[in-house]
């Protein structure tokens, strides 16, 4: 195999690896959630940031975007502080009743698109 074939094979594998990482099919995009609550905990690490959002009904684990995307869109780590009020819109996990995939978050008076 020459170098050109090797580079082509490596480039072709990248999208497959990226899709394999994102098990987005486990989220039900036919059921949109819009939840408002208080941030109880947050993480700003790869592959995705996350928050625990305490609502009046229960506490949700919201999967956010990768930190680099959040940073580029103005959602810095310090904004996701414990005690902040947030509204998160997204989709529930089909198998984990307390988890959702966030599409957007409103926090600190600003709405950020995550996808």
C-alpha positions in Angstrom: 0.0 0.0 0.0 1.5 3.3 -1.0 1.3 6.5 1.1 -1.6 8.0 -0.8 -3.7 4.9 -0.2 -2.8 4.9 3.5 -3.7 8.6 3.9 -7.0 8.0 2.1 -7.9 5.1 4.4 -7.0 7.1 7.5 -9.2 10.1 6.3 -12.1 7.8 5.5 -12.0 6.2 9.0 -12.3 9.6 10.9 -16.0 10.2 10.2 -16.8 6.6 11.1 -15.0 7.0 14.4 -16.8 10.2 15.1 -20.2 8.7 14.5 -19.4 5.7 16.6 -18.6 8.0 19.5 -21.9 9.8 19.4 -24.6 7.3 20.3 -27.2 10.0 19.6 -29.8 7.3 18.6 -30.2 6.6 22.3 -32.0 9.9 22.6 -35.7 10.3 21.5 -35.8 13.3 19.2 -39.6 13.0 18.9 -40.0 14.2 22.6 -38.6 17.6 23.1 -37.9 18.6 26.7 -37.7 22.2 28.0 -36.5 22.1 31.6 -35.8 25.0 34.0 -33.9 24.5 37.2 -30.8 25.0 39.3 -27.3 23.7 38.4 -26.2 21.3 41.1 -23.0 20.2 39.5 -21.2 20.7 36.2 -18.3 19.3 34.2 -16.4 20.9 31.4 -14.3 18.1 30.0 -14.1 16.0 26.8 -15.9 14.5 25.1 -18.9 16.5 26.3 -19.6 18.9 29.1 -22.5 18.2 31.4 -24.6 19.6 34.2 -26.9 18.2 36.8 -30.1 20.3 36.6 -32.4 20.2 39.6 -36.0 20.9 38.5 -39.2 20.8 40.6 -39.8 17.2 39.5 -36.4 15.6 39.6 -32.7 16.1 38.9 -31.6 15.6 35.3 -28.1 14.8 33.8 -27.9 17.0 30.8 -25.2 16.1 28.2 -23.9 19.3 26.7 -21.5 20.0 23.7 -17.8 19.5 23.7 -15.9 22.2 25.7 -14.3 23.7 22.6 -17.7 24.3 21.0 -19.1 25.8 24.2 -16.1 28.0 24.6 -16.3 29.2 21.0 -20.0 30.1 21.5 -19.5 32.0 24.7 -20.5 29.3 27.2 -17.5 29.4 29.4 -16.8 27.1 32.3 -17.5 29.8 34.9 -21.0 30.3 33.5 -21.9 26.7 34.4 -21.5 27.4 38.1 -23.4 25.6 40.9 -26.5 27.6 41.9 -27.1 29.2 38.6 -30.6 29.0 37.1 -30.7 27.4 33.6 -33.2 26.4 31.0 -32.2 23.4 28.9 -33.9 22.2 25.8 -33.2 18.8 24.3 -34.2 15.1 24.1 -34.6 12.4 26.8 -32.5 9.3 26.8 -34.5 6.3 25.8 -33.0 4.1 28.5 -31.8 6.4 31.2 -34.8 8.2 32.7 -32.8 11.0 34.2 -30.6 11.8 31.2 -31.1 14.2 28.3 -29.1 15.5 25.3 -29.1 19.3 25.4 -29.6 21.1 22.1 -29.5 24.6 23.7 -29.1 26.2 27.1 -30.2 29.5 28.5 -28.0 30.6 31.4 -26.9 34.0 32.7 -29.3 35.7 30.4 -27.8 34.2 27.2 -29.0 31.3 25.0 -26.3 29.1 23.5 -27.0 26.6 20.6 -25.0 23.5 21.5 -25.3 21.4 18.3 
